[in-house]
Amino acid sequence: MSRKPMSRIRMTGVVMAAGLTLAACGNPQGVGDDGKTDAGAEVPSRVEMVIPYDEGGGTDTWARFLAPYLKKHTAGTPTFLPENKPGGESITGSNEFVRSGGTDGKEVLVTSATTYYQALLKRPEVEFDFSKMRPLIMNGSGGVIYTSPKTGIKSADDLVKHKKKLTYGGISATGLDLTMLQAMDVLKKPVDATFGFEGRETALLAYQRGEVNIDYQTTSAYKTQVEPLAEKGKAVPLMSFGVLKDGKVVRDPNVPDLPTVEEFHKKMYGKKPSGPAYESYKAFLVPGTTYQKGLWANEDTPDSIVKAYWSTVGKLKKDKNFAKKSDSVLGGYPLYSGENAEQEIQKAFEIDPAARKYALDMLEREYDEKLGGT
Amino acid sequence: MLDAAFSALGNLFALSNLIFLLLGVGSGLVVGMIPGLGGTGAVAMLLPFVFALEPTQALALIIGAVAVVHTSDTIASVLLGIPGSASASVLMLDGHQMAKKGQGARALSIAFMSSMIGGLLGALGLTLSIPVARPLVLSFGAPELFMLTLLGVSLTAVLSRGNMVKGLLAGAFGLLLGGIGAAPAAADYRFTFGSLFLSEGLDLVAVALGIFGIAEIVTLVGSRSSVATGSGLGSGWRTGFRDVLQHWRHVIRGALVGMWAGVLPGLGATAGTWMAYGQARATTRKEKKKTFGKGDPRGIIAPESANNSVEAGDLIPTLLFGIPGGAPAALLLGALLAFNIEPGPRIITKDLDIVYTIIWSFALASILGAAACFLLSRPLAKLSFVRFPVLAGGLVVVLFTAGFQDSEQIALLQVMLLLGALGWVMKVCGIPRAPFLIGFVLSLPMERYYFLTANLYEFGEWTVRPWVLVLLGVLVVPTLFSLVKKVRARRDPGDAQQDQEDQPDGEAGEGPRPPRIWSVVVPAVFLVVFVAAFVISRGYSSQARLVPGLVTVVGAAVAAGALVAGVRVLRRAGPQEPEQRAAWAVEWRAVLRSFAWLAGFIALTYVLGVLLAALVFLPLFLRLVAEMRWRGIVVYTLCTVGALAALAAFADIALPIGYLTPVGLL
């Protein structure tokens, strides 16, 4: 082999230039097929679960926990392969899924409220549309709002009379905290919010340090972390977000003693909430809480595949082993199959522009938060 | 409590659990040894198994890996000068310098001893503090954490002694790069230029690998020699033991600093190890300090002891508050949840046996891991005597694949190459890279806790909190002290002379010097970047622009200072010696060639995906640059590609995919 360093450099240069030109064309990871899938197609033997969140996080744990049970109860016992594609508030992975996931059931998408909110708030980067995608399995969630005894608030009346703004710690106004901010907006008690906490758990830590005096936690975190505080008189639970039953918000069966936001409003002001604030709150609450975690297939995935998952849910509900072990991961909320609710779910994602605008205006008015900026 | 402790111990020694602990230790060691694959790599490797095992077994597996990942990641840092993980990059200072002198074995034995003791102290600390940790964690609010991050950032000054301007320049630039992505206290995205990929911020592993690893590779490939000179391989073991015994105070201090950094959620392991290093260096007396950065055993002991105790300390917020400090802790949390165990105050009463299983596993794994490393490191230490180009081929493939793991965005490969170029420029210009990394790591936490402090407390309220005052004292007193000293030194010029000789981290004055015009051009480029960033940051909302504004103003001022100094040097100095110029020309060409090879590899990866790219790149590189024999090349290539494929197939390691990657290889 002869050695001519200059020609070598030149050649590498050519390869490099070619490569960088290709690189400029876009991201090679978005390559996929656009072919249609036959109407009678079955669930493939290997299904990739695209998880747009970090390994070990709540959504990841949910998906990985479900995987072996899904295998057991889905026709053809497919193997589920979790694949994490975190980043960009879950937009990166979800975009990739709709671009290249196909309709043959070889990939399914795992979602959480954060994913939904990006779509509902119409972030310009979002390429997915949950009002068209097909819901396979949904899992609800719930949350409890509580306050510090130092505020002196013990009842709805106390909250009405409370003049000073309550202090709240959040992650970001456009993420999970949105529902809480909207609930307080419905109750006409905007909070003095500080954003920048790493997670809901860190906000709870700040609450325990006395840095903030109102907080919300998911029901399962409430039961393990906040209830012990409440027993010692260090926290006063006020209300829960409730759950959706036949299209109506009712008390959360996990915390049956706590009133819903609607009931609390009635106690405060003598009437049920209504108007744009409440409409906007509900528009985000339903997808963000009732259908918080979910497994989705792309638009145009044939019924034969989608229905296979729907029937899985029925079998899961009868699995005693699953019932015994799933408590912590599912947070005490049932799994829904997409079957009864597909249209209802898809409708929930066709957000009324007025509700979205109200939410964005509220964020700007009360919290000086504007979406955007590069 | 004692009952639970002993029953957990008995439980752990049951054969099935022990096997999983060993498996965990084994995979942790392997993942740690591969440069760049630290905690995240271990998680990727173990995840598929965790959800299929019994609780105790799964815990033994995870903890086994977590406890040793930071023992074996030392090896690459010390021997090759390529960070084994982000938090092991601190060992590039003293550990690698020691190895360069041919004392790799001594450096490694110091590291493993300290690592083991640090792990054991961490486990002990965990046992003692778990019942009382709650109030401790709660006593540290946002103001205290803010002061701690400030203290960390002030380390940049400690680490740039000898050339304060260049150190601060690097620190400011690190702070700026750390601010890329979502702002912590506002809904703005900063410096992303519309790219979704940057909205998450730059990944620490990729940054550490680029700035240190790639920069190291291009120079060493160029020089075609081995890392170490001399042949002190066998002699170091006993010296290493003696070093650790002699500096036992530093072992304990390092462990305590690490423990704290782990217990307080929000700082992270990398900041913890650097702070341990910084405190060791800052508290050593002046005369002895000069050996720091040039292969001082204390510069290995403190961070290495902290390295493992950080992970133990991290378990406290994980178990008690459900706040994981890193990827492995998050995995642990997920596994616990899958077994119906939820973190929280009740874990101490309800699941105490689980807590003790975790602690005992940690202690046992620390011992096993260090022992295994001792056995392995004698052959491994020989690596530093291998001709570097031979190692470089595989390292290039591994480094880029490792950097890809966290975000899994192929654009990151280009960013790593750019950072590699930056790292190399900093290296030849004598701009220390340690302050850069500290700035990068602490940028977001500092900003986050500043805004939390400012929003949650009145100024007069938080500034008088006792811990804040203590930390303020730690921050201010040494500065005053050194000022007083300086004033005195002016009167006594002999001392001032010594101050001048204090070189920053042995990074300056290495290899051929670049032309003097560089000392003008480089600060000028930094100045332009800072000014541009300042202008861009004016467009953000008030809570998002404060910190970038401050950082860029300070950065621009420092860059301007460096520029003035550079111009002065340029004017004063005569023309460079011809030999110097010739040496630089050789170096420059060699480095350009190395960069061309790296760029070629990235281009190939874009086209073929990393697996096929390695298959093409390795034979060419090994033949043309490393000048290996064909038989060796075939074996080398097949082993590397096979190992990559195996990791991808069995351990969930993600491989970059190209435009033309065949479907079967996806």
Interface residues (C-beta under 8 A of the other chain):
Chain A: M1 R3 P5 R8 I9 T12 G13 V15 M16 A18 G19 L20 L22 A23 N27 P28 Q29 V31 D54 E55 G56 G57 G58 D60 T61 R64 F65 A67 P68 P82 N84 K85 P86 G87 G88 E89 I91 T92 N95 E125 T167 G169 S172 A173 T174 T194 F195 G196 F197 E198 G199 E201 T202 L204 L205 A206 Q208 R209 E211 V212 S220 A221 T224 Q225 P228 K325 D327 S328 V329 L363 D368 E369 K370 L371 G372 G373 T374
Chain B: T40 V43 A44 L47 F51 A52 V137 L138 S139 G141 A142 A182 P184 A185 A186 A187 D188 Y189 R190 T192 F193 G194 L196 F197 S199 E200 P265 G266 F321 G322 I323 P324 A327 A329 A330 L331 L332 L333 G334 L337 A338 F339 N340 I341 E342 P343 G344 P345 R346 S407 E408 Q409 I410 A411 Q414 R448 F451 L452 N455 L456 Y457 G539 Y540 S541 A544 L592 R593 A596 W597 A599 G600 I602 A603 L604 Y606 V607 R623 L624 I657 G658 Y659 T661
